[in-house]
Amino acid sequence: MGSMKIAVTGSTGLIGTELVRSLRADGHEVLRLVRRGADAPDEVEWDPARQYVDAAGLAGCEAVVHLAGAGVADHRWTAAYKKEIRDSRVLGTAALAEALASLDTPPKVLVSGSAVGYYGSTGERAVDESAPPGDGFLPSVCVEWEEAAAPAAEAGIRTVFARTGLVVSRRGGAWAKLIPLFRAGLGGRLGSGRQYWSFIALHDEVAALRFLVDTESLSGPVNLTAPEPVTNREATEVMSRVLGRPALLPVPSAALRVVLGEAAGDVLAGQRVVPAALLAAGFRYAFPSVEAALRAA
């Protein structure tokens, strides 16, 4: 795509940091939304909790990539933290969508973050973007998260929901917590190991987000996962092989529930998600297999 002015929320997170670097390397002008006073020319102030956005600062943006939200696995799911998970996504998305809709010249596209948690537990059943939401906390959050972007879509902004899987990186996310354990020879399958993990390499995640910005035919939900999800057992075997360490210490389901509380249910359930929309649109993966993604990380 040609040089564009693009706004990004969540620019200091794992995905946002790499996305901003990638865009700037290709000559795009990037505005970063920050939760404090804007101190630099590339910053725009916003406060998701107060549903405030400096809309004037977004004037002239041709695209917005919205990635902000409290980390799902950062803390045990107390009632207070579940509220933070929900509010950081729903309130922030609503505020941003309303601000964009208010502009005299709105951006052409809003790529709004979502997650494969939308589908809930799918067992061995493969699901694509046409599948309905599942049951439970994360599916309900994802539904509200996506619905909050309605003002942007109603204003004629092409709105895409990037339903992201488990991002493979050593710098953040779930995999960053697993890699040191496996390096130390303390890794192993989680629970039965039969649950599917729908993963995506960090490089492919960033490339896919940029593809969504640039591909005018795409709108609505798009799964950002690799073409072939794997079971936790398969991922464990590959991790062991790539790092050259044994994986002999399975983590019992009961132990996960003690450590993670309610969140353990999602770790043990898993989703077998396929990226039908990306594949149909011609997106090409650099690291389509879990082994390739892990070696890249």
Disulfide bonds with the S-S distance in Angstrom:
none
